Amino acid sequence: MAIKYIPYYPDTIEGQAILDNFVRTRRMLKYRDNDKAVERIKRGMPLYEMEKQETVGDNIDGNIIIRGECLSACAYLKEQGKTVDLVYIDPPFASGVDYAKKVYIRRNPKVAEAIAQAEEEMQDDDLKAFEEKMYGDVWDKEKYLNWMYENLMAIKSVMSETASIYVHLDWHIGHYVKILMDEIFGEDNFLNEVIWYYRRWNIAGNSYAKNHDTLFWYAKNKPQYIYNQLYIPKSEKSSAQGKSWKSVIGEDGVRRSVQTDEPTKGVPMPDVWEISMINPVAEERNVDYATQKPEALLERILKASSNEGMIVADFFGGSGVTAAVAARLGRNFIHCDVGINSIQTTRDRLIAGKAAFDILEIKDGVSLYRNPVQTMDKLKSLIPGLCNQDSLDKFWEGAIISSKEGAIPVYIPNLMDSSTKLLDIVLMNRILREAMPDLPDDTRRVIVYYIDITDLTEIETFIADNNNTLIEVELRDLKEILDEVVVKDYVEFAVSEYKPKDKVFQNGFKVEILRFTSDRVQRKIDEYNQKGQVNILRGEEQSEDGTPQQKEKKFKPITISETGLELIEHISLDCSATEGVWHSDSEIKIDKLGYVSKNGTKTKDFWDGWVYCENKPLRIKIRNICGDETIKTVE
């Protein structure tokens, strides 16, 4: 349960145009009691315990990566009295698309043939790989807008008086969010609608090709926001001279443009930016993240709207591009994301950039299987007997069929919607007064799962006093199911001393990985192989998106060796402590071609099955190719 609820910014800006077709759950929550509206609570941002997972470098600037939701991250920052000077967010676009990550089988250093094959440059299509869903961008419009409203209110509450915010969206939902931002930040604080135009090869269709995204830029307080004029450089052939202009804040606090004697730097930056998509062969594309944005885009934003030493925050951090650019430009950063893949991708990216930071995790009581969307997909198989029931309202996830009681409807909170995670009087009233009366007459019992609950005794008393049906309500803690799902991988290793040939240090230790198995990764591989075999039996082969493949390209099942080392992506050694905050004293990361990065530095070496360190390792952390991490103590 949350420690407490932190208030949002007091009020939205009054007198603005608003969207009136959805309920803002940030406001006073009400339920009906005998046809009378009763105000129950005024919910704020849920504050949970925060646990430090890892420290990288000295981190004197206080850079942080937070695994958790935007609301809870903002609650933590507000409780700590920390404000941010610039916000860039690239939230879900409500695009109706599920995003997947291609997972590549690494090369096994224990197999001589694999090492020989690794000498040849191979295309991605030739590598053994399967896809794994990372997150879903499928929303009901009203739920999306309510979710965005709460997040924007939370973000505003931790912005400094000179801060501004860029919200990156596209045609799917951007025009609705623009109205929300007018309401939250005020129309007078709107600065620009920036168009990011990107060239790409367009395919003929029945409408104009969609070649741009939109960024809405708002100030927290327009007279005080940070803006550094950027210019499109003058053509070398141009001989244009003259005076330039710059934006300054006068003693009266009003921003004005004034002429300077400096020579013209070029054409002032317009609100249409032509910045290329990331080239598939570019170095930054190695991050390999589905919704990755180019560093050039963030560099322009950070240079224009922040100064060195300021704090830049991204609460839907994704690939970590904001944090990476901030570190490179001398800004401090806060990266937040609910997905473990985002946290790992950003961590590795920042280590390669030699940045210092802490990794924090919000302890909201849920051990996510991988990430929210994967957990929701997996829940039906985790609850024994749960199946779809088309006759039930979509409020119910499905039903458990009992020989004695018939169909038992089951409610499961949506892990992607923070407003449903807390079982309180308001939600329970909705279940009793709205959802249960519409159930079939022969329904005897319902099961209500919860993640967080205000007070179990209070809820049970409310049910007893307000349940006007003959249906029994059973409450169950969803965490008990989720916690049982997280199964650690199995690893065998050996530690020995050695004398390094490179003379970097006199003596050292090496850890040899002997065997590694991952039941979860193996299940994913089995699913991939079964799908391929089924397609062969049908007389056709299909790609991951379901389109037919060329007939001459035969399906090759993925096979794993006895040692299983090809399932390893990352290994870290902690030589400092046997428990508590992780400190990586030595680490390697193996890319999809088998090349190794050592302590963030890329090499053209193939992994030899060993990890080396100067001091005796006390713990070892291994990340499999799907992102699950297992920690073992060295005996």
N, C-alpha and C positions, 0 to 999 in steps of 0.2 A: 504493500500500500504506500501511496505517496506520503512523504513526511508532512507536507503541507501544500497549500496552493498559494502561489505567488501572484499578486494582482497584476493585471495587464496595465498598459497605459490607460489612465482614467476614462477617457471618452474618445469616440471618433470625432471628426470635425463636423460640427453642426451645419445644417443648411446646404448639404451637398446632395447631388443626385445619388440615389441608392437603388440597389436591386431589391425588390420586395417579394421575390418569388422563392426565397429560401430562408430558413431559420438560422440565426447566428447563435450557436451554442455558447459563445463566450458570454452572452448576456444572461439575464436572470432566467434560470430554468424553472418551469412551472409544470404542475400537473393538476388534473381536475379531480376534485373531491366533492361528490354530490352536486355536480354542475357549478362548482365554485373554483375559480383558478387560485391555486395556492403557490406562493413563491417558496421554493425550497432552499436553494443555495445560489450563491453567485460565484460560479466556478472561475478559478484563475488558471495559471499554468502549473501543472503537477511537478513538484520538486521531489526527486528521488535521491537516494544516496548515490554518490559518484565514486567510482573505484579507479585508481590509477593502475593501468595495466603495464605500461612500459615508459621508460625515459630514454630518449636518444640525445646524446650530447649534453652540454651544460645547461642549455635552455634558459639563459638568463633573461630572455625577452618574453618568456611565458607563452610561447606558441603551443597550441593544443589541437589535437585531433579527438573528436568526441564521437563515440558510437552510440547513437540513440536518436530519438525524434527531435525535431526542431523545437517543439513546445517545451520539452523537458530540458533541452540544452539552454534555451533562453531563460528558463526558470533558474537554472544553476548560475548563469552569468549574472542575472539580476540579483540573486541572493549574495553573490560575491562582490557586488558593486562594480562589475566590469562592464564597460560600454565599448561599442565598436564604432569606427570612424567611416567605414565604407562597407556596404553589403552588396554582394552579387549573388543572386540565386538563379539556378537553372532547374526549376522544379519539374515534376511530370507535366506533360503538355496536354493531358487528357486525350491522347492520340488514339486510344483503343488498341494499343499494340503491347504485346508481351515481349520484353527484351531478354535475349539469351546471350550467354558467353560461350564461345567455342573453347572447349577444354582439350588441350593437346597432351597426348601421352609423351613423356620425355624419353630420351635414349638411356638405355640401361648400361652403366659403365662396367657391369660384371660380365657382359656378353661381348665377346670379341667382334662378332659380326656387326653389332650395333655401332661399335666404335669405327669400324671400317666404313660403314654406310654414312656415318656422320661426316666423313671427309668430303662427301659430295653435297653440294648445295641443293636442297630439295624445296619444292614449292609447297605451300600450305596444303594444297589439295592432296598431296602425296603423303602427308603426315597422318598418323592415326589420331583421330579426334572425334569428339561427340559434343553435343550442345547441352547446356544446362540453363534453365530459366533463372534469371537473376532478380528481376522485379517486373511487376505488371503496371501498365499505364492505362488500365481499363476502369473508368469511373462513371457513376451516375452524376449528371451535371450538378444537381443540387448538392450532393455530398462533396463533390470536388470544390465547389465555391465556398461551402461552409468550412471545409478543411483549409483552404487557402486564406479565408478571412481570419481564422484563428492564428494561423502561422504568421501572417503579416502583422497582426496586432502584437503578437509576441515579439517579433523582430523589431518593431517600432519601439517597444518598451526598453530595448537595450541599445538603441542608437544614440550616439552623442548629439549634442545640439548642432554640430557642424557636419553631421553625417548625411550621406545620401544613399539611395538604394537603386540598383538596377535589377529588374525582374525580366528574365529571358523566357519568352514564350513564342508561339507561332499562331497560325490562323485558327487552330482548333478551339481555343478558349480565351485567347488574349484579350479580345474586345470586352468580354465579361469582367476579367480581372482588372482591366483599366478602370472600370467603374468602381470596383472595390477599392482600388488604390486612391481614387478621388475621394471616396468616403473616409478612408483611414488616414491618409496623409493630407488631404485637402487639395482641391483643384488649383489653388494658388501656389502650391508647392510642386506642381508638375513642371518638369524642366524640358524633357525631350522624349519623343518617340524615335528611337534610333533603329534604323533598318540595317540589318546585317545581310548584305547581298553576297552570295557565293556562286561562282561559276561552276557548272557541271554539265555533262552531256545530257541534253534534254531529249526525251522520247516523245514523238508526236502523239497527241491525244485529243480529247474533246474539250479541253480547257487550256488556259495558259499554264506553263510549267511553274511550279512553286519553288522559287529559288531564293527565298529570304526568310529570316526569323525577325522577330521584333523584340526590342528591349525598351521597357518603360522605365524612365529615370525620374525619380522624385527626390526632393530634399526633405529632410526632417524639419528644417527651418530655413526657408528660402533666403532670407537676408544674410545667413551665415555659412552657407554650404561651401565646401572646398571645390574650386575649379581652377585647373591649370590649363591655359589655352594650348591646344595642340594645333599643328599646322600640317598641311600637305606640302611637302618640300617643293621649292621652285624648280622649274625645269632648268637644266644647265644652260639651255639656249636662251633663257629669258634674261633680259637685262633690267627687269622692273626693279625700281628702287623706291624709296619713300619711307614714311614713318609707319610704325606698327602700333597696334592697340593692345592693351591688356586690361583684365578685369581686376578691380581692387575694391576693398570694403572701406568706406570712409569713416570718419570719426563718429558720424551719426548712425553707423551700423548699416548703411544702405550700399549695395553693390553698384558700381558704376564702371563704364568703360572709359579709359583715358588714353590719350596718345602718348607715345614715348619717342625718344630720339633714336631708339634702336632701329637698325635696318630691318626691312620686311623679311620674315622668316619663311614666307610662303603663303598659301591660301589657308585661312582659318578652317579647321576641321568641320565639315558639314555633318548632317545627321544621317547620311547614307554612307555606310562603310563597306567597301568592297574588300573583303578578306577571304582568301581561299580556304576551302576545306583542308583538312590535314591530308597531305599527300600520303598514299598508302605505304610508300617506301621511306617516308621521313622518320627521323630518329624518334620524335615524340609519339608517333603512331605505335611504337613498341609497347606503350602502356596497354593497348588492346582493350579498350573499354567502349561499350556499345554507344554511349551518348557523349563521347569525348569531344570537347570543344578546343579550338586551336589556341595556343598560347598567345598568338598575335592579337586575338580579340581581347583577352584579359589584360594584356600589356597596355593596350590603349585605354581601357577603362581605369586601370589602377594609376596610370600616369596622369590622367585627366582629373581624377576625383580623390586622390589621396597623396600624401607626402611621406617621405621616408620616416620610419619609426611609428607610423600610425597602424591601427589594427584593422585588418581586412577580414571579413567573415563571409563564409559560404555555408549556409545551413542545409543545402542539398548538394553536398560537395562532389559526388560522383567520382570522376577520375582524378580529382585533386589538382586540377589545372589552376584554380585560384590560389591555393596554398603554394604551389610550385612557383608561380610567377611572383607572388608576394615575397617569397623568400629571396628570389633572384633580384628583385628590385629594392630590397632593404626595408620592406614592410613586415609587420608582424601578422600572424594569421590565426584564424580559428576555422577549422574544417569540421563539419558535422554531417553525418549520414547514418541512416539506420542499417544499411547493408554492410555485411562483413567484407564483401568483395571491394567495396569502395574504401574501407579503412585499410585493407591490406595493400591495395593498389597505390593509395596515397602515401602510406608509410614507405613503401619501397621506392617510390618516385622521389620523395623528399630525402631519403637516405642517399640516393644517387646524386642528389643536388647538395649534399653535405649540410643539410639544415638540422637544427636542433629543435626538439619538441617533446611533449608528453602525449601519451595516448590514454584517454579516459573512457570509461564505459558507464553508462547510466544503468543502475541496478533497479530496473522497473519490475523485477520479479518474474521475468520471462526469459527462459533460455531458448532463444530462437534456433530452430533446426538449422537453417542457413540464413534465411532472411524472411521478412514477413510474407512475401508472395509464395515462397516455397513452402512455408509453414502452413499457410491456408490451403495450398494444394494437397498437402500431406495429411491434414487433419482427418479427413474422411476415412483414410485407411488406418488411422491411429485409434479411432473410436470404434470399438467392436460392434459390428452389426449396423453401422450407420449407412444409409443408402438414400438416394434421391426419391422424393415424393412429389410428383408434379401437381398433386391435388392440394399441396400446402402452399401458403403464401410465401413469398421470397424472404420474409422475415426469418423463417425457419431454415436452417441449413439442410435439413432432411429429417429422417425418422429412423428409429430403431424398431425393428419388427419383433414383437414378443408373442410367443404362442399363447400366453395367458392374458396379456393386456392389449394385444393388437399393435397398432402403430403408435410409437412414443415420439412426438415431435421434439427436435433438439435445436436449441438456440446456441450459436457460437459467436462471440464478439469478433468483429473484423479487425485484425491486427494492423491493417492499413488506415484505420479510422480511429484516432485517439478518443473521439467522443463516445465510442461504444465500449472502451476498455474498462471503465469504472461502472460497476453495478451499484447504483444508488437508488433512492426512493423514486426518482423521476423515471429511470429506465424500468424499474420493476413495475411501476404504475402503468407504463405503456404496455408491458407484457400482459398484465392482468386485465386491463380495460380495453385494449385494442387488439392484441394478437390472439389471446386465448379464446375470446367469445366467438371468433370466426372459425375455430377448429371444428372438425367433424364431431357429431353428437356422441360417437362411441369412444372419444378420446378420454382416457382415464388418468394419464400422467404425462407431464412434460419435463424435460431436463434442460436446465439453464446453466450453461458454463460461464464462468467469469474469470478475468485475469486479476482484476483489482476490485475490492469491495469496501464500501464505507464502513459498515459494521454488520457482521453476519447476524448477530442477535436482533438488531434493529430491522434488517431486511426480513427475517423470518417472522417477526412480530407484525410487520406491515402486511406480509402475505396472509397471515392468519386473520387479520382484521379486514382485509379488503378483497379477498378472493371470493367472488360471488358465484363461482362455478363449482362443479363437483370434481374438477381436475386437480390432482395433486401436483405440487411444484417441487421438484428436486433440484437443489443447488449443488454444483460441482466445480471444483477449482481446476481450471484448464492447465495451470502450471504443472500439476502432477503428471499430466500426460506428456507435456512438452519436455519436462526435465528428464523423463525416462528415454527420450528419443536420442539424445546426444550421446553417441557411443564413440569412445576414443579409438584411434587406430592402434595397430600393434606394430612395435618396432623392436628389433634386436640390434645391438651395437656393441662395439668393443673400444675401450680407451687404452691408449699406450703412450709412452714417452718417445720422443724422437729428437734428433739433432738436425735442424734445418740446414739445407745446403746454401740457402741464400744469405746466411749470416745476419738476417734482420734482427734475430734475437738468439741467444746462446743455446737455450734448450726450449723445448715446447712439448705440446701434446697433440695427438691426433685421434680423431674419432672415426672409426670405420662403421658404416651402416651395412649390416649383414643381411637383414631381411625387413621388409615393410609390407604390411597388408592393411587394406581399408575396405571393410565390408560395404560401406556406402558407395565408394567409388566403383567397387566391383559390381554392385547392383546396377549402377548407371551403365556400365559397360555391357552387362548382360542384357539390359533393356535395348541398348543400341544394336547388339548382335541379333537379338530376337526379331527386332523390327526389320533388319536387313534380310534375315532368313525368310520371313513372311513375304516380303516383297519378291524374293526370288521364286517362292512357291506360286505366287500370283502371276509370274511371268514378266515382272517388271521391276525395275529398281528406281527408287525415289530419293531425292535429296532431302535435307532436313526440313525444307519448306514445302515438301510434298510434290514438287514438280518432277516429271520423269527425267531420268538420266539417260545418257547415250547407252545403247545396248552393249557396245563393245567394252564398256567400263564395268568390270565385274565387282561384286561386293566382296570386300575383304574384312572378315571379322577381326575385332581387336582381341589380341591375346596378350596375356601378362605372364612374365617369367616367374619362376619359383621365388626369386629374391624380391620381386616387386618394386625394385628401385625406380622403375620408370613412372611410378605414381607420385614421386616426390618433386615438389616445386621449390621448396625453401627450407633451409636448416639454419638454426641459430643456436649458439652456445652462450650460456650465462656462466661466467667464471666468478661472479660476485656474491651470489646468494642462492640458497636452496629453496626459498619461498618468497612471496611478496612481489613487488614491482620487478618486471623483467628488465634486465640490462644485457643487451647483445654485445658481447665482447668480440665475437667473431661470427660471421654468417656468410652463406652462399645462397645464390638464387640461380636456378637453372632455367634458361629460356626454352621455347618450344623446339629450337634446333639443337638443344643440348649444350649450348655455350653457357659459361658460368660468369656471374658477377660476384666479385669477392668484396664484401663490405661496401657495396654500392658501386664499385668500379667494374665496368664491363671488361671482359677479356675474350680472347679467341681460344681459350682452353676449354676442353670438354671435361665434364666432371669425372673424377677418378674413383668416386665412392667414398672419399675421405673428406673430413673437415678438420682444419688445423687451427690451433690457437696457442698463445704464448703461455697462459696459465692453465692450471688444471680445471677442466669444466665441471661445474656442479649440477647444471641442468641442461637438457637439450630440448629444443622445440622444433617439431617437424610439421610443415604445412603440406598437405597433399594437393594435387592438381585442381581439386574442386574448392580449395580454400579452407578446409577444416584443419584445425591445429591441435596437436597433441604434445603435452609436456611430460617428460620423464626425468626423474632424479637420477644422477649418476651415483652409483653405489661406491 
